[in-house]
Structures are given as structure tokens and as C-alpha cells.
């Protein structure tokens, strides 16, 4: 049995973009055992793929903030033990950073990654046993699939990606009623946000079409924004704070999803939901939503070009959401 370890630790969107390589490998090597190193906050995502045998959580972000604590070093020692339980036929780092290359180097097995001209942090390539050229200027999904194909010796696939996941079979939050669409209004920085007035306009129009707007949130600022919108839009629903695997249940049952530049928008696409991704301060060219075959998804906007509610509504109408 071929044993493979994938290194893709973060962020959420990057982790989702790595899911198709699991499907690619499982199709070509049905008996492969595929493990995955990922930041613990995103570990729910690879666990959703039936082709992943074992998820190995790592907490580099948290550990860096508490290097003086004995508990940090005990947790690190346990992680390193879990990393070295198996001998792998290949350890493939699709992240291309020094920190991820270091993790690949610690595992038992030949480490593989991008070459000096391809990696995001070229210095990382000195830690790999095998290096492969992966053309820049292409979407992250394509680059991930290309690297893994080269490392395992098969032709890089030209087919649409297969994310291979579905949400857990769990009940939805009691506050939800169908049909609904999910408004992913929270993101990592203020410049990526869509104006509140636009969310209000979109949510009110969708409500008039009989589709309830639903607002998840992950921090105090997002909670306040969701409540402010819901105070203006009748029938808008503000969810309780949910962990990632519970949010996947909400996303999978949505009529549609509209989101800013956030990893949850990529998760919605991977769960085969019609999705409109809104970009205001970043370009979607290399890391925008990338749908599987038969799934409606579109990237709207770009750096300094903010889409309007009418643009989003047209896309949803073209999808046949109502």
C-alpha cells in the first residue's frame, strides 16, 4: 500500500484548494493511505474527505505566541511523535513555505515540493529531497494538482476538480428555516469587507424573493455587523457562533451562498453550493473560487473594483436560485 503525507497547514481557503489532490490520488491509487498535516483550527476540513486516512493537527500559530510555556513544548513533542508514526513513500508540501517545508523534512519519507522558481518562499526548497517546477500564474488548485501529480509520477489532470467532501450528517441549527441563503460577510481585514448598505440591499431583495438571509459570524465585530443588518432586514437570521464542521452543515443546505474573500466561500463551492464570491481589495485570478463540474460559482470584483448588489443578484438569477 502506498503511503502519502500531505502538508497544507493553512489558511482555510488554501486547505480547501488542496482537497482535489486527495481525489486525484485516490482515483489513481485506490489503496493509497493519505495523511494530512493541517493547523488544528482547520482540521475539520480534511476530515470531511473519505480519502484522508489520518489528520495530524499542528498548532504553529498558537505555539509561536507561547514559546516559553512547558505545555507548548509538550504539545510540540506529541505532534512530532504523531508525524513520525509512519514511514511514507512521499511527503508532499503543497504550501511552499519554509515552515511547511520544515514539517515535511521532519517526517519519515522523501520530501517533495516546488523548485526555487516556483515556491512562495524559495529558501524552503533547500529542505526538500525532490523538487518540481510548477508554473506560476495559474490558479492554486491547478498548481496543487500539478505538484502532486509530478511527485507521484502521473500526468497532471486536465479535468475539473473533485473536492470529494460532504458535510457531516448533523441537524441544522434550530433557528434556521428553509429556503435560505448564507451571507459570508466576515473576512480577515476591513478592506476586504463589502459595505453594510450593500448587504442590506441584497438581503432585503432576497427576502422579497422568499429566501431568508442568514448571517454567521466568528468574532465580536462580525456579530455586531450581522445584528445591525438583521435589525433593518425583516426575517434575517443571525446564527449562533458555530464551529467549522457545523458551519459546513449550514452551507451545504443553503439555496445559495454569497461571500467576501473568505475561506468559507471556497468551502461552499467545495460543498457544491451556488456561490458568488465578492472581491474588493484582492484579485481572484489565482485564488478565487474554483468550482467543480456542474456547480455554479463566480468571482465578482477585483482590487479597487467593488461589485454592486445588482451584480450579485444578476449572478444569482443566472444560477437559477429563484
Secondary structure by P-SEA (a helix, b strand, c coil): cbbbbbbbcccaaaaaaaaaaaaaaaaacccbbbbbbccccccccccccccccbbbbbcaaaaaaccccaaaaaaaaaaaaaaacccccccccccccaaaaaaaaacccbbbbbcccccccccccccccbbbbbbccccaaaaaaaaaaaaacccccccccccccccccccccccccccbbbbccccccccccccaaaaaaaaaaaaaacbbbbbbbccaaaaaaaaaaaaccccccccccccaaaaaaaaaacccccccccaaaaaaaaaccbbbbbbcccccccccccccccbbbbbcccccccccaaaaaaaaaaaccc
